Amino acid sequence: MRALFSKSASDEQLSPMPSQLKVLSRYVKLNALLAIVGAVIGLWALQLVFSYLSELDSLDDSYTMGQAIKYIFYRSPYFLEQFIPTGALLGAVIGLGLLANKSELVVMRAAGVSVYRIVGWVLQPALIFVLLALAVNQFVLPTSNQLAKEINDADSRSLVTSVRGYWTVQPRFDSTAEGGTTPDGSDILYIDYADVQGNIGEVKRWHLDNNGNLQTAVHAEDGQYVGREPLESNDSEPSEQYRYEWQLNNMTKLTINQGFDSSQAVSPSDTLSLPFAPESVYLLTRKAEDLSLTQLYEHRQFMRQQGTRSLSHELAFWQKLLSPLSILSLVIVACSFVFGSLRTHSLGLRIVVALLFGLLFSYVQDLVGFVSLATGFSPMLMVLLPIVASAILGGYLLKRKM
């Protein structure tokens, strides 16, 4: 490295030529890339090992080793996406730290290469992991998380279940002889699962009268989308709103009569009407973490059309959209550890500090997310808060060195 800048003794100051800058740029980028790749893969592999060990305690006749390995395999993209920011932070510290230990950064600085130029070189390999995180969020996680949940659903190990799917309360109206309508209580509807093709899973529906008393309870194993019909309009123009129909299969209906008597009937099929399309039902039955970035945006637009909002989905949307800024801000912090106040300390201490800062950043992100859900404060601003704070901290430490 020092030979790259060797000149005659008459030169007062070393100044690298453009060709030398290209060589330096490739050298720093390669070191940073290899270090970040190693750190991300190392953290990812460590999480896979811990997940494997945790699943060993749950093995039984219904949950075999093969299912446990499949479950860990399907969850591995989620683990990878979670560790990319911390891996980028740790890898940048290791890559630059190795160059600093061999005094190569000192030679570059003495040759007139600015700190900001070196930081820019390190940020470029980090962009690869920015694209990787976005690709995993967009194309892999929606499918892999669903496959992992199917394994959990088929497993009866746990007595604790989580609330999921789509719940809604629909008012009901009865037609009168005069052609009007009168209130007829309401329906509490639950749909366990839906896909974009219009297939739905378990459906439960409870009908309450105007006094809130349970009248009927319906259970169906699954259903298929059969089409849509325009809603009746008062004028001659065709209505732009539709009623979407599903055919329910293997339905059981329980009727509650007066005097606490009840009767049960089994029907091969029935119909379910909803005011929105199968694509919207799919979005409503999925958890926020299981949706891609574009699906979260569609969910956000749909909720706006309905005049409501889901803070958990908005928070997930901004977390995934702004995740590239998280990675880049942590890389800036990593550079400040090497060029800032920790430059005189050992590489081991820098790695420990980087790990602690990465964990702190992750915990702060979770904390501001909970605060947003609890207070209703803007999810976008709460997600941006730790990102901007870390970037400002890294920039301040770098500027102090300058």
C-alpha positions in Angstrom: 0.0 0.0 0.0 2.8 2.5 0.9 4.5 1.6 -2.4 1.5 2.9 -4.2 2.4 6.5 -3.1 6.2 6.3 -3.4 7.5 9.4 -5.1 10.8 11.3 -5.3 12.1 13.0 -2.2 11.6 16.4 -3.7 7.8 16.1 -3.5 6.5 18.2 -0.6 3.1 16.4 -0.3 1.8 13.1 -1.5 -1.2 13.3 -3.8 -2.6 10.2 -5.4 -3.2 10.2 -9.1 -6.7 9.3 -10.5 -5.5 5.8 -11.4 -4.2 5.3 -7.9 -7.5 6.5 -6.5 -9.3 3.8 -8.6 -7.0 1.2 -7.1 -7.6 2.5 -3.6 -11.3 2.7 -4.2 -11.5 -1.0 -5.3 -9.3 -2.1 -2.4 -11.3 -0.3 0.3 -14.7 -1.4 -1.3 -13.5 -5.1 -1.5 -12.3 -5.1 2.1 -15.6 -3.5 3.3 -17.7 -5.9 1.1 -16.0 -9.1 2.3 -16.2 -7.9 6.0 -19.9 -7.1 5.7 -20.7 -10.3 4.0 -18.8 -12.3 6.7 -20.5 -10.4 9.5 -24.0 -10.8 8.1 -23.5 -14.5 7.3 -22.0 -15.0 10.8 -24.9 -13.4 12.6 -27.4 -15.1 10.4 -25.8 -18.6 11.0 -25.7 -17.9 14.7 -29.4 -17.1 14.8 -30.2 -20.3 12.8 -28.2 -22.4 15.4 -30.1 -20.8 18.3 -33.4 -21.3 16.5 -32.5 -25.0 15.9 -31.7 -25.5 19.6 -34.9 -23.8 20.7 -36.9 -26.1 18.4 -35.3 -29.3 19.8 -37.3 -28.8 23.1 -40.6 -28.9 21.1 -40.0 -32.1 19.2 -42.6 -34.8 19.7 -44.6 -37.3 17.6 -46.6 -34.6 15.9 -43.7 -32.2 15.4 -40.8 -34.1 13.9 -37.2 -33.1 13.2 -38.0 -32.7 9.5 -40.8 -30.2 10.3 -38.5 -28.3 12.6 -35.8 -28.0 9.9 -38.4 -26.9 7.4 -39.7 -24.3 9.8 -36.2 -22.9 10.4 -35.6 -22.9 6.7 -38.7 -20.8 6.0 -37.9 -18.4 8.8 -34.3 -17.9 7.7 -35.1 -15.0 5.2 -36.7 -13.2 8.1 -33.6 -13.7 10.3 -31.4 -12.5 7.4 -33.4 -9.3 6.9 -33.3 -8.6 10.6 -29.5 -8.9 10.9 -28.5 -7.0 7.7 -28.3 -3.6 9.5 -26.3 -4.9 12.5 -24.1 -7.0 10.1 -23.4 -3.9 8.0 -22.4 -2.0 11.1 -20.2 -4.8 12.3 -18.7 -5.5 8.9 -17.8 -1.9 8.2 -16.0 -1.7 11.6 -14.1 -4.9 10.9 -13.2 -3.9 7.3 -11.9 -0.5 8.2 -10.4 -1.7 11.5 -8.2 -4.2 9.6 -7.0 -1.4 7.3 -6.3 0.8 10.3 -4.4 -1.9 12.1 -2.0 -2.2 9.2 -1.7 1.6 9.0 -3.1 1.7 5.5 -5.7 4.3 6.5 -2.9 6.5 7.8 -1.1 6.2 4.5 -4.3 7.1 2.6 -4.9 10.1 4.8 -1.3 11.3 4.5 -1.6 11.0 0.7 -4.5 13.5 0.8 -7.5 11.1 0.6 -10.2 12.7 2.7 -12.2 10.8 5.4 -15.4 11.5 3.6 -14.1 9.9 0.4 -13.2 6.8 2.3 -16.6 6.8 4.0 -18.2 7.1 0.5 -16.2 4.1 -0.6 -17.5 2.0 2.3 -21.1 3.1 1.7 -21.1 1.7 -1.8 -20.8 -2.0 -0.8 -23.5 -1.3 1.8 -25.9 -0.4 -1.0 -25.7 -4.0 -2.1 -27.2 -5.0 1.2 -29.8 -2.2 0.9 -31.0 -3.8 -2.3 -30.9 -7.3 -0.8 -33.0 -6.2 2.2 -35.6 -4.6 -0.1 -35.7 -7.7 -2.3 -36.2 -10.0 0.7 -38.9 -7.8 2.0 -40.7 -7.5 -1.3 -40.4 -11.0 -2.9 -39.4 -13.5 -0.2 -40.9 -12.8 3.2 -44.6 -12.8 2.2 -44.2 -16.4 1.0 -41.7 -17.8 3.5 -43.5 -16.4 6.5 -46.8 -17.9 5.3 -45.2 -21.3 4.8 -43.6 -21.1 8.3 -47.0 -20.3 9.8 -48.6 -23.3 8.1 -46.2 -25.6 9.8 -47.0 -23.9 13.1 -50.8 -24.2 12.4 -50.5 -27.9 11.7 -48.6 -28.4 15.0 -50.6 -28.7 18.2 -47.7 -28.3 20.6 -48.8 -25.0 22.0 -52.0 -24.3 24.0 -51.6 -20.6 23.4 -53.0 -19.2 20.1 -52.6 -15.8 18.7 -55.4 -13.7 17.3 -55.1 -13.3 13.5 -57.2 -13.1 10.4 -59.9 -10.6 9.7 -62.6 -9.5 12.2 -65.5 -7.2 11.4 -69.0 -6.2 12.5 -71.5 -5.8 9.8 -75.0 -4.2 10.4 -77.9 -6.1 9.0 -81.1 -4.7 7.5 -84.5 -6.4 6.8 -86.7 -5.3 3.9 -90.1 -4.0 4.7 -93.4 -4.3 2.7 -93.1 -0.6 1.8 -89.8 -1.2 0.1 -87.7 0.3 2.8 -85.3 -1.3 5.3 -85.3 -1.8 9.1 -82.4 -2.7 11.3 -82.0 -6.4 12.0 -79.1 -6.5 14.4 -75.5 -7.2 13.3 -73.1 -9.9 12.2 -69.7 -10.5 13.8 -67.6 -12.0 11.0 -64.3 -13.8 11.2 -62.2 -15.0 8.3 -59.1 -17.0 9.1 -57.2 -16.9 5.8 -57.5 -15.6 2.3 -55.4 -15.6 -0.8 -55.3 -13.4 -3.9 -57.1 -16.0 -6.0 -60.3 -15.6 -3.9 -60.0 -18.8 -1.7 -60.7 -18.3 1.9 -60.2 -20.5 4.9 -62.2 -21.0 8.1 -65.2 -18.7 8.4 -67.2 -17.9 11.5 -70.3 -15.7 11.7 -72.4 -14.8 14.7 -75.7 -13.0 14.2 -76.9 -10.7 17.1 -80.3 -9.2 17.3 -81.0 -5.5 18.0 -80.7 -6.2 21.7 -77.3 -7.8 21.3 -78.6 -11.4 21.9 -77.0 -14.2 20.0 -79.4 -15.7 17.4 -77.3 -17.9 15.1 -73.7 -19.1 14.8 -72.3 -20.3 11.5 -69.1 -22.1 10.9 -67.7 -23.0 7.4 -64.5 -24.9 6.7 -63.5 -22.9 3.6 -64.9 -21.0 0.6 -64.3 -19.9 -3.0 -64.9 -16.6 -4.7 -67.8 -16.8 -7.2 -68.2 -13.2 -8.5 -69.6 -9.8 -7.9 -72.9 -8.0 -8.4 -73.5 -4.3 -8.6 -75.3 -2.7 -5.7 -78.8 -1.3 -6.4 -78.9 2.4 -7.2 -81.7 4.8 -6.7 -81.2 6.4 -10.2 -81.1 4.8 -13.6 -77.3 5.0 -13.8 -75.4 1.8 -13.0 -73.8 1.7 -9.6 -70.0 1.8 -9.3 -70.1 -0.2 -6.1 -70.3 -4.0 -6.0 -71.1 -6.8 -3.6 -68.6 -9.6 -3.8 -69.8 -13.2 -3.2 -68.1 -16.3 -1.8 -69.5 -19.8 -1.7 -69.0 -21.4 1.8 -68.4 -25.1 2.0 -69.1 -27.7 4.7 -71.2 -25.2 6.7 -72.7 -25.8 10.2 -75.3 -23.5 11.5 -76.4 -23.3 15.2 -79.7 -21.5 15.9 -80.5 -20.2 19.4 -84.2 -20.2 20.1 -86.1 -18.5 22.9 -86.0 -20.4 26.2 -82.3 -21.3 25.6 -83.2 -24.1 23.2 -80.9 -24.6 20.3 -80.9 -26.6 17.0 -78.0 -27.5 14.8 -78.1 -28.0 11.0 -75.4 -29.0 8.5 -75.5 -27.5 5.0 -73.2 -28.4 2.2 -72.8 -24.7 1.1 -74.0 -21.1 1.7 -73.0 -17.7 0.4 -71.0 -14.9 2.1 -71.3 -11.3 0.9 -68.6 -8.6 1.4 -68.3 -5.1 0.2 -64.7 -5.5 -1.1 -62.7 -7.6 -3.6 -60.7 -10.8 -2.9 -57.4 -8.8 -3.1 -58.6 -6.6 -0.2 -59.7 -9.6 1.9 -56.2 -11.1 1.4 -54.6 -7.9 2.7 -57.0 -7.8 5.7 -56.3 -11.3 6.8 -52.5 -11.1 6.8 -50.3 -9.7 9.5 -48.2 -6.6 8.7 -44.9 -8.4 8.9 -46.1 -11.0 6.3 -46.9 -8.4 3.6 -44.5 -7.0 1.1 -43.8 -3.3 0.7 -46.2 -2.8 -2.2 -48.9 -4.8 -0.4 -48.5 -2.7 2.7 -49.0 0.4 0.5 -52.1 -1.1 -1.0 -53.4 -1.9 2.5 -52.8 1.7 3.5 -54.7 3.0 0.5 -57.6 0.6 1.1 -57.8 1.7 4.8 -57.9 5.3 3.7 -60.8 4.6 1.4 -62.6 3.0 4.3 -62.0 6.0 6.4 -59.9 4.2 9.0 -56.2 3.2 9.6 -54.1 0.4 10.9 -51.2 1.7 12.9 -49.4 -1.7 12.9 -49.5 -1.9 9.1 -48.4 1.8 8.7 -45.5 1.2 11.1 -44.4 -1.9 9.2 -44.7 0.0 5.9 -42.4 2.8 7.1 -40.0 0.4 8.7 -39.5 -1.5 5.4 -39.5 1.6 3.3 -36.8 3.3 5.4 -34.7 0.2 6.1 -32.1 1.3 3.5 -31.5 4.5 5.5 -31.1 2.4 8.7 -28.3 0.4 7.0 -26.5 3.5 5.7 -26.8 5.4 9.0 -25.2 2.5 10.8 -22.4 2.3 8.3 -21.7 6.0 9.0 -21.5 5.3 12.7 -19.2 2.4 12.0 -16.8 4.7 10.1 -16.9 7.1 13.1 -15.7 4.3 15.4 -12.6 3.9 13.2 -11.8 7.5 12.5 -13.2 9.0 15.7 -12.5 8.7 19.4 -12.1 4.9 19.2 -9.3 5.0 16.6 -6.6 4.5 19.2 -8.3 1.4 20.7 -8.0 -2.2 19.6 -10.2 -3.8 16.9 -11.7 -6.1 19.5 -13.0 -3.1 21.5 -14.4 -1.5 18.4 -16.3 -4.7 17.5 -17.8 -4.9 21.0 -18.9 -1.3 20.9 -20.4 -1.9 17.4 -22.4 -4.9 18.6 -23.7 -3.0 21.6 -24.6 0.0 19.4 -26.3 -2.3 16.9 -28.4 -3.9 19.7 -29.2 -0.5 21.1 -30.3 0.7 17.7 -32.6 -2.3 17.3 -34.1 -1.9 20.8 -34.7 1.8 20.2 -36.4 1.0 16.9 -38.7 -1.5 18.7 -39.4 1.0 21.4 -40.4 3.9 19.1 -42.6 1.5 17.3 -44.4 0.6 20.5 -44.7 4.3 21.4 -46.3 5.0 18.0 -48.8 2.1 18.4 -49.7 3.2 21.9 -50.0 7.0 21.3 -51.0 7.1 17.7 -48.1 9.4 16.9 -46.9 9.4 13.2 -45.2 6.1 12.5 -43.1 7.7 9.8 -41.6 10.2 12.2 -41.1 7.6 14.9 -39.2 5.3 12.5 -37.1 8.2 11.2 -36.1 9.3 14.8 -33.5 6.6 15.5 -32.2 6.7 11.9 -31.6 10.4 11.9 -30.2 10.3 15.5 -27.6 7.6 14.5 -26.7 9.5 11.3 -26.2 12.7 13.2 -24.1 10.9 15.8 -21.9 9.4 13.2 -21.5 12.6 11.3 -20.6 14.5 14.5 -18.0 12.0 15.5 -16.5 12.1 12.0 -16.5 16.0 12.1 -14.7 16.0 15.5 -11.9 14.0 13.9 -11.7 16.5 11.1 
